[in-house]
Amino acid sequence: MLTVDFQRFRVAPGERVLDMGCGAGRHAFELYRRGADVVAFDLDPGELDGVEKMFGAMRLEGEVPAGASATTVQGDALDLPFPDDHFDKIIASEVLEHIPDDMRAMRELLRVLKPGGHLAVTVPSWLPERLCWALSEDYHTAPGGHVRIYTRAELEAKLKSLGFRVGGHHHAHGLHAPYWWIKCAVGVNNDKHPLAKAYHQVLVWDIMKRPLATRLAERALNPLIGKSVVVYVTKPATPERPAEADREIADAV
């Protein structure tokens, strides 16, 4: 289940791409399939162990193009262990809402991204997230949980203040918001509740089968109750040499 739209966020074989806060690795795996040189970065070594094993399985099954590479790195988003101007593209999906000092994390993303490079940031959308917080205290007070609710305007303003150029946005996972409202209402950890269990089965079926009816339903729901909002930004190139990459995002949105 991808949140970033790879029709907007195009990745070419051989590009060096960071998945910052990769979690279980869903975007890192897609980047690897597209031939990128992927760095899956996370604070949790347990998550990274699973990602590393999946990278190995993908290589064994021949799922990745020749020349692609993938590695895992454990560390802190506030102090990325990479040189300046290192990555062609970066994904930071569903991670900034967990970080108290989000501006410092954004500065680190700006630092390690090449001039003209693209960053895709995804965070929970304001309305679905606000309802989750209202329905369940456990949802947002668990250790390592969400520490803030972003509006898109706030997220874009913070990124702009650091020097990023905003290129467009969209919402994703409109079918998933009701599932989380149910979970918050019946107990975030109560996976056995009949209603939560039934809705989860529908989501799994939808992900596996991708029927046209649910694709159309989600497309209609995304702008209204999409669980995530995705913002695409560019690190400007030097004034003397404007990057073609700056126009790539603008043309796609």
N, C-alpha and C positions, 0 to 999 in steps of 0.2 A: 504494500500500500504506500505509494509515493505521494508526497505532499508537493514537492517541487515539480513544476511542469517542464519537462526536458525539451518540449517544443519551443519554449521561451528561453530556457537556460541551456543553450546548446553546448555540448561538450565534445571536443574533437579528440581522436586518438592521440596519445602522447602528451596531452596536457596534464600538468601537475595540479591535482585538485585535493583540497582538504575538506573532509567531512568533520567539522568541529562539533563535538558532543554527539558522536555517531550513534550512541545507544546500541541497539541490537544490530545496526548496520544496514538498514533497508536502502538508504541512499548510496552508501558506499558500495554495495553490491551492484546497483544499477550503473554507477560510475565505472566500475571495473568491467562490466559487460560492454560498456561503450568504448573501452580501450584506453581509458585514462590511467595515469600513474597516481594511484589513490593513497592518501594517508587518512586512515580512520583514527580519530583522536577522541579520547574520552578520559574522564577521571576514574571510572570504575574498571578495575582490571578484570573483574568477572565478565562484564559485557565484552571487553576486548578479546578475552579468551574465546568466546563464542564466535565473534567476528573473524578472528584468525582461522579458526577451524572451517568456517564457511568459505573463506577465501581459498583455503586448500582444497576443499571439495569442488569448488567451481573450476579450479585448475585441472583437477583430475577428470572432471566431466567434460572438459573442452568447451566451457561456457564463455571463455574470455579470448579476445583476439591476441595473436602473437605480438609480443612487445609490451603488452600492458603489464603493470606491476601494482601490487597492493601490499600495504604494511599497516601495522597498528602501532600507535604511540600513546602511552599513558601520561597524563599530565593535567595541569591546571589551566583553564581558559584565561585566567588573569595573567598568565606568564607563559605564553606559547613558546615551546623550545625550537623555534624555527627562525632563520635569518629574515631580515627585511626584504620585502619585494620578492617573495619566494614562490608564491602560488599563482597560477593563471586564473583559477576560480576557487571559490569557497562556498560551502553550504553550512549554514548554522540552523538546524531544524529543531524546533521545540526545545531550545536550551536556554535562551536568554532570560526567560521567565523564571528560571531556577537560580539565577545568579544575582545576589544582592547588589554588587557593583557592576551593573550591566554596561555602564559607559566605559569602564576600564576594559571589559571584554571586547567591546566594539572597537576600541582603540587598537587592541592587539590584532583584531581581524584586519583593520586598515593597514597596520604596519606590515603584516606578512603577505598581503595581497599586492601583486604587481600593479604598477600604474597601467590603467586601461583594463584591469582585470574585473571580473564580475563576482558579486556576492549575492546569494539568495538566503534571505532570513525568513524563517517561519516561526510564528508564535500563536498561541490560542487566540481566537477572535474574541472581541470584547463581550458581546451579548451572550454567546454560549458559556463563556467562562464565568461571567457574572452570575448566571443562573446556577452553575455548579457550586460556586462559593456560597450562594444563598441557601442551597439545598443541603450542603454538607460541610461541616467544619473540618472533618477529617480529610476531605479532599485537598485542602490547601494548608493544613497545619502539620502534616506528616513530615518527618525529617527528609530534607532533600526535595521537598515539594515546591509548588509555585509560590513565589514571594510577591508577585505583582500581576496586575491585569493591564495589558496594553490596549490603548486605542491605536488604530493604524496611524492616525495623525501624530501621536506621541512617538511611536516607533520611528516613523519617517523623519520627524523633527530631530530626534537624537542622532540618527545616522547622518542627516544633512549637516548638523552642527559640527561633526567631526571631519567633514569634507567629502562624504560620499555624494554621488549624484543619483537621485531616485529615478528609476526607469519605468516602473509600472508595478502593478499588484494584482492579485486575485485571491479568492477564497477557495477552500477545499474541504472535503469530507462532510458535506451537508447531511448525509445519512448517519453520521457517527455522533452528532450532537445529541439526538434523543437518547441514544444508548447511554451516554455519560450522565444525562439527567436522570435516567432510570437508576443507574448505579448510585448516584448521589442520594436519591430518594430512599432506596432500599438498603443502603450500606455499601460503601465503596469497595469493600473486600468481600461482599456477599455474592460471589459468582454463582451460587447455587439457587438463588431466588428465581422462580419460574419465569418471571417477566424478563429479567436480565439475561437469563440463559437462552430464552427463545429469541430475543433480539440479537444476541451475539451469534447465534446460529444463522440468522438471516444475513448478518454482515459477512460471516465467513463464506456463505453461499454466494453472496454478491461478489466478493473478492475473487473467488475461484472461477465463477461462471461468467461474470461481467455481462449480464443480460441487458439488452437495449433499454428495457423499461426502467431499470434502476439507474442506468447511466443518464437517461433523460431526466429522471426524477432528481438525481443528485445535481445535475447541471442547473436545474431550476432552483433547488434549495441552497446551493452554495452561496450566492450573494446575500441570502437572508439569514441562514443559520449555519453556514460553513464553520466547522469546528476550528479550522486554522485559517490564518491570513498569511499570505506569502508576499514579501516585498523584494523586488529585484533592484539592486543598486550597483553602481560602477565606481571604482576608484579612478578619478580623472587622470588622464595622461598629462605629461608636462605640457605647458602652454605652447612650446615650440613645435611639438609633434603631436597634434591631436590624434587619438587612437580611433581606428575604424571600429574597434570594439565598443566605443561609446555609442555609436549609431546602431549597432547590432541589437542592443536591448530596446532602444527607442523604436526601431522598426518593427519589433516583434510584439509590442503592446498596443 
